[in-house]
Amino acid sequence: MQTLAFAAKLLAACSLAIYTFSMPSNARLLDPRQANGFVSPSVDPFYRVPANISSYKPGDVIRSRKVSTYATSAKTSYQVLYASSLANTTTYDVATDATVTTLLSPYFPAAGPMKIWGLALPIDSTGKDCQSSFSFQLGALSKAKVTAFPAIFGVISNYALNKGWYVSVPDYMGSQATWISGNGEGFGMLDGVRVVANHKETVGSKSTKDAKIAIYGYSGGAHAVSWAGQLHRSYAPALNLVGVVSGGIPVDVKEMLSQLNKGTFSGFVLGSIAGVAAATPKLQTWLDTNLNAQGKKDIYATRATGGDSQCILDLLLRNLNKDINSYFANKDWQNDPTVSSSLDENTLGYGSEGQIPGTLPQLILQSQTDEIISPAQVQSYVDSQCAGGANINYQKIGTGEHIATAFQTLPIALQWTSGVLDGTLKQSGCQTTDTPFLPLLSQNKDANKILGVDIVSALKKYEGTDFGFNGIKFK
């Protein structure tokens, strides 16, 4: 979520590389669809949910098109509109929503069963034009690109492709961009990997039988993959999900609201309420009735599209130090039954489906000095899951800012993922590892060995960059 930290000075320093150098000069000529410029998701007909959506099953392909992305090692790159489910859906065999993923195929698929890697980018906003599929395209002028995360995760996708994995980068928030909606994001993530086997242009002649799937997310992306793990048994039990990696997980929405309100990251407070309400009609109705005029203006503005989109950095800068409590006459508004139940329903581990079974291995990564996600809420979640029989490798990193930890833990995350996909990693029960300090990738002796020299070299250029927000650096 501190994704937003990637910004102003990075934009000044790196924008040309991101927007022009990385896009071939003839890219638009090669793709007639782009002849008159890129179209934002909020107005692009490709993204539109079809009127007959109920005739599809979750994971079905609705339509697709070729695109150019930051994942330069891909043999093929497609945007695919796939059938999925709206948040709070209870009928799982009929689609109620559609969203887009970017599917990437490797030149040389790994031996044995197909390996699929689901990558959840930290979108961290409720704007429809902030979706991953748009920002991940070369040349598309998404405001989410000021963080450079799309370019960086393109490099990380290259690692997966070089391993022979098929990659899916879904817009897991769905067509309504319901950020921090637990089951909505879980549905979007699961269907985002389920669709891979159904897209013939991506899989080609490779057999999809017994395909092995692992998913990874950090910050807002961790929320999506953790919910996917939680919903896997009930929503998509046929998927052979073999591992979930999450870092910096926003476990408890209520705690996040209290911790971040009136501070540097108060934009996340406003955006998360807007996202949950977009997925929860009872909460939306309650907000319409109880928000004052300024509250409606500020909270609903986080859903803006086009030039007014509040993608990550904008969300933070426009809402710096705002107090969400000032928007309500009742300062105890979080304890209203409608609000409280809506937030509880989007808290990881809550309810009858909250326990992830021990048959699904998990790797959870958390800095103990994270300034956005309190380590206490993650520890409480791990303790609760382990008491219920979960299978968790919990890596406690002694120091590190939220965003820095995302990259310093990459060797751990990707080595673990390789192990569960190739079958060499055997994990059972719960274990906790305390690591006092993780070095920069450039100083990590194991990074080149695990990630490869080219991947580490491509990531090194971001080290020490001033991201132009609150003095935060990628370090």
Phi, psi and omega in degrees: 000328179289009171322320187301336180301340184288063196223258199313303182291328175296319179300314181295321184280326191243354187301319182298321178295321184286317189270332186239308183302322185280351181252120178306142184297335181260013186302317183290327179291327181285341182236097183305331181302332184261010186302327180253020178102162178286152181243130181293148181307326184294340180236000181278119180302335180302325184277353189290132176290124183292151181298331181264033184303330182291350177276356179256159172255150178307131182096353177288149173278131176260311174198164180208164178205152178286145176218166171252134185229178178287349179276085189285350179269004182283139172286315176228148178224122181229144161269133181232123171276120184237154180283141180209203184228140174293153175305144178072011173293141179242350176257109192268357184259359179232129182289145177233359181209169174215143178213176189247144169232158172258119181255132182235135178247148179275157174291323183231092182302144178299149179293157178082200181302148178305138176253124180241131178243118176266122183247116179260104177292150176282086182291312171052048174194165180254011180277131181297334181270010177258006185297151184300321185298330179278313183289336183281349180280137171294132175089341179287131186270065177279137177292344177291345184287345181297341177281345185067003179300318179303317180293319181294317180286343169295318177298316181294324175297325178300323176302312181296317180295321178294337175278353181090016180270149169273140188239136173236129180240085190276153166279076192293347180282353178081179185295336182263006179052056184273073182298137180068011170278113188302297185288332176299314179291324178297316177301312182299323180289314181296317179289335177292334173264333178296327185289340183305311183295340183267354181258099188296327180295333179275312186279336180058230182268000181292131178292137177262001181297130178062026179305138180258134187236133171231149181230148183222139174203149176234143179062237178301327176293328177294326177300316182294314184287328178293319176292326176298318177298322181291326184264355187305313184299319186271325188267320184218060185295339181284343178290133179273071180280117187251354180187145177232125176246127180221144179219142180059050188282127169282088186288309192244111183297318181299315180295321179298319179299315182291319184289320189263349182299144178061032183223194181303324186251029181295340175301327177293330178294310180295317182294322181291322177296318178296321181291315179295320180295325179296335180262352189229095184306322182295324178287321178299316178298319180296317179296317179303327182275326192253343177288142171279177186300317180294323179297316178298318181297311186286315183289315182288338177294339179292345179267004186300158180238177178062220182294342179267004181303139176254074178277119174041275184301314179301320181301319180285313184295321183285342186238023182304127175065013180288148182251107182296334180295335181289350181272356184233141175294321178269108183289349177262030188301329182295338180267002172299137184306321180293314180293311184300315181293323180296320179287321177301318182296343180249019176261129180303137178087357183277143171086185187291337180258013187286344182268122175274129186289159180291350178284349181249107179293141178229146169239121180242129184242131182208122173288141180274359174238023179301127183271355180248311180257119181289130178302332183297321181290326177289318178299317179299319179295314180299315180300316181295315180295317181294325177296335180267006176097020181289170182239091190230130166260106183260115181258110179264113181266124189300317181221158177143131174292162185307307186286323179298321181296329178304318185270328178291336179267001182304314179302320179296312185296316185282328175295318178297317179298318177302320181295318181286331180283323180269358174085006182273342181266123177245120184225136177213151180068197182244142176214146179240133177242125177261117177245110185301324188203140173243132181282168170301156178304321182293342180250003182271113185297334183269347187299312180298322181293319184278311186269334185099147184299318183295318181294314180297318179298321180292331181273336185300328187296345180271349183295133178079000180292135175277118186272003170076018178220114173059026178072013184282137177235154171277104187217000000 
